[in-house]
Amino acid sequence: MALAKVLHEANLPGYQRLYVEALKHPEIFQRQTHHENFKEFCQAKGECVPHHTTQHPDVCRGLSVGYIKNLAQKHRLGEYKTKHVVRDFVKPKTKDEQSRFIDLSSERENATNVAEVFISHCWEGDFQDVLDGIQELGDDRIVWLDVFCVNQHGDGPPPPCWRRCASDDAGDHASDDARKQNKEDVANFKAVLKACSSLLLVISKIDQVYLVQNRCSVGNCFGMSICRMKAKEIRGKIPFFRIWCLNELFNAHMFYKDKIFMLPGRNPPSIFKELSELVDVERAEATKQSDIQLVQGWIKDACGFEELNRTIKRVVANVEWNSGSVV
């Protein structure tokens, strides 16, 4: 079944529709009491609301595909790697408010709907591949994309005490509130996944796959060094070697087994079925070493490494691959 049709038939549950309605009443989302306020709002409407949603309703907002496409076209974001979209666009844009991009005063009206599709992708990949992937969903689809929906200032050092109130403070510094929100956003990703109705895994074009399959025949030391560097670059674009992607796929499988879709981009799907056999969460990578320790801790508590490895292989073997136009 075509991806867009499947998603169209996955109707929003009642609590998500109520969340869209609740967003029209800003007083509900006062920072200190929004959990209870939203719960009371839903109960008044006679709707039973899952615990995870009443805890973290605000983190489940997303942006429409059409809005993201227009934003990318206006700022030429398709020319960047995804990690550089964060570094060179999102962080500078949110520097003054120290907020998520979707919470900017100039953007918040564009993020009033609950996300329907969780977008899983590699930050080392090209952002154009993300744009190509979400385009298959249709302009009206609401997606959760971490680049815009997570506070990206949590990894910066706090500003020096003597500069905390300076208007010209450097953008690399993170306020205490920004660091706290980033930590909450990361901790709440599972609630976001559960609030969505499907997951879309976007994969960049991968060249020289043999380098990560240990089939390189270069014999001299310099050549082997080049191969190792290239292999590291390639692994950064393959979700089966990235710990966040593995954890997202595993949890999506737990929440909605038949609503996981993968777009192989400019690659034959057979490559990924072969690469998935190399999945080893204990060797999976992340941009930040602390993320590896954090996510591995979650996986240990949830199921253990071996069970996750087996699950990912089963998911890839049975997933619906969409290699052409999805309508």
N, C-alpha and C positions, 0 to 999 in steps of 0.2 A: 504494500500500500504506500502511496506517495507520502513523504514526510509531512508536508503541510496539511494534507487531509487527515492524517492520524492525529496531529496536534489539534486541528480544528475540532475533532470529535472528542478530544479530552477536555470536557467542559470544566470550567473553574468550579471548585467546591464552594459551598456557601460562605465559608469564612473568608475566602479570598475576595468574593464579590463584595462582602461587607467591608473589607479593608479598603477597597477602592472608594466605597461610599464614605467611610470614616475619614479618609484623607481630606475630604471637603470641610472638615471641622478641625482646624489646627490645634484648638485647645485640648483635644484628646491626646495629642502627642507631646504634652509638656514632659520634659526630660525625666523628671523624678518620678512621675506617676503613670507614664503611658501604658505600662503593662496592665495595671488594674483598670485604667480608663477604657482601654480597648476591650478588655474582657467584659466589663459592664455593658459597653455599647452593644456587643454581640449578644449578650444574654438578654438585653432588652428587646432585641430583634428575634429572639427565640432560636438562635443558632448555637449549636454546640461547637466549641472552638478547640482544636488541638492545643495541648500545653505548650509545644514549642513555638506556636504562632503567637500566643498571648504573651509569651516571654519576650520575643524579639520581632514584633511586627514591622518595625521600621527598616530592618536590614533586608527585608524581602522585596523591596521596591526595585524596579528595573527601568530600562529605557527601550523605546521602540526601535526596531531595526531601521526603520526609515530615518529616525532622528540620528542614530549613530552613523549611518551612511552619509547624511548631509554634513554632519560634524567632521567626518573624516575627509570628505571632499573639500570642504572649506579650508581646512588646515593641512591638507596633503598628508594625512596620517598614514596612508597606505604606502608611503615611501620609507617608513621606519620599521625596525624590529619592534615587537611588542614592548619589550623592556624599555626601549627608547621613547616610545609613546608616553610611558609613565614618567620617565626622567625629564624629557624635553617638552612635554605638553601638559600632562595632568598635574605634576608637582608645581611647575611655575604658575599654572592657572589657579591652583588652590592654596598658594603660598600665604596669601594675606588672611584668608578665612580659616586655614588649617583644617579643612573639612574634606569629606568625600566630594568627588566631582559632582555627583547628583544632588548634593546638599548645598551647592553654591547658590547664593541668592538669585543669581541670574539663570540658574538651571533647574531649580527645584520644581517648577511648574511642569517640566518635561518628564519628571520621574514620579508620577502620581499613581501608577498602576503596579500591582503585584506581578512579579516576574513569572512567566509561564515556562520558560526554557532556560536551564542552567548551561552556560557555555564553558566547556572545559578546553583548555588550550595550553600551549607551551610559550612562556615568555621569550624564549630564545628564537622563536619562529617569527616570520614576517607578519606584520599586522594586516597586510593585504589578504593573507590567507584567512584570517578571522573574518574580514569583511566579506570575502567571497563565500565563506561558509554560512554566515548568518543571512546573507541575501537569499539563500535558498528557502528561508522560513517565511518570507513575505514581509513587507514593510510594516504591517500593523502588529506583528508579533512582539511581545514584550520579553526581553531577555535580561538575564543577570550576567554581567560581564565584570569580573573583579577589577579590571583597570579603572572603571568609572564608579563602581559600587562599594569599593573598600577605601577607607582612609589610607592614603599612601605615604603619610608622614610619620608613621610609627617607627621607621628604622633610622630616623635621624637623631642626633644627640640633642638633648635639651639646650636651649639657648643659654649663654652665660648669664649669671644673675644680673650683672650690670647692664645687660642688653635686653632683658625680658620685655621692657616697655618701649624699646626703640622702634620707630616706624620703619627704619631701614634694615631691620634684622634680616640675616641671610636666609634664603629659602631652604637650605639644607637642614636648618634647625627645626625641631618639632616641639610644639607646645605640649604641656602635660596632658591637656584634654585630647589632643590629636593622638598622642601615644596611647592613651587609654582607649580611645575609640578604635584605633587600629587593632589593639589587642582583643577587643570585644568582637570586632568584625571577623577576625581570624577564628576566634573560638566559636562563633555562631554560624560558620559556613554550613554545618550539617543541618541547621534549622532552615537555611535558605534552600538547600538541596531538597529537603522534605517538603517545603512549601511549593516548589516548582512541580510541574507535572511530567517533565521529561528532561533528558540531558543530551546535548549535542557536543560531540568531540570533534574538534577541528584539527587537521593535521597539515603541516607545511610540506612543501616539496622536499624530498630527501634524495640527495645524490650520493653515490659511492657507499651504498648500504653495506657492502662487503666489509668495510672497515670496522663496523660494529658487530660483525658476525665472525670476527677473528679469522678472516680468510686473506689477510694482506700478505703478500709475498716479498715485500721490500726487504732487502737483506742488510744494508749498511745502517749504522747507528743514526746518522743524520736522517735517512729516509724513514726509519722507524719512529724517530721523534716527531717528524712531520705527520706521519700517519696517526700517532697518538693524539696530536693536537687536533687534527681533522676529525678523528673519531669522537673526541669530546664535543666538538662543535655540532656534529651530526646527532649525537645522543641528546643534546639539548633540545632538539626539535622533535624528538620521538616521545610521545606521551607514556609509552610503556617503560621508559627509563626515568620518568620524573615522578617523584613521590606524591606531589599534590594530585597529579592526574590519576595515578593509581588509586589513591584514596577516594577521589571523587567518583571514579568508575565503580569502585566496590560499593560505596554507599548508595549510589544511584541504582545499582542492581538490587540492593536490599529494599529500596523504597518503591521502585517501579520497574520491574524486570524487563518488560517488553516495550519500554519507552526510552531506550538508549539507541542513539543513532550516531554513526560515524561518517564523516566526509573525508575520503582519502585524498581529496585535492587532486594534485597532478601525479598521484602514485597509484599503481595497481593494488587493489585490496589484498592480493595474495602476499605482498611484501609484509603486511602487518600481521597476518596470520602466522607467518614464519617468525617475525620478530617477537610476537607475543610469547613464543616459547622460551624466550630469553628473559622473561620477567623474573626479577628477583628484588623484592622490596627492600631487602637488607643492603643492596648495592644501589638503590635508586638515589637520584641526585636532586638537588634544589639549589636555587641561587644563594640562599642563606643556610649555613650549616645548622643554625638553631631551628630552622623549619624541619630539617630531617629528624632531629631529635624529638621535636614536638609531635610530628605526624607518626613517627614510629611508635611513640608512646600510645597514641590513640589506637593504632592498629593492634598493638599487643593486647590492649584492654578489650578490643572489640572481637578479635578472631584469631590473632596470631599471624605470623608472616607466611607460613606455608598455606594456610587456608586462603589468604588473600591472593597469593600467586596462582593457586588452582582456580579461584573464582574468576580472575581476570582472563585467564586462558579460555575458560568456558564462555565468558561474555563475548570475547572476540570471535570465537568459533561460531556463535549463534547470532551475532548482531546483524541488524539490517544495514548494509552498506549502500550509501547513496552516492553514486559516482557521476551521475548525469544531472540534468535539470530536475529540481524537485518542485512540483507544482501542487 
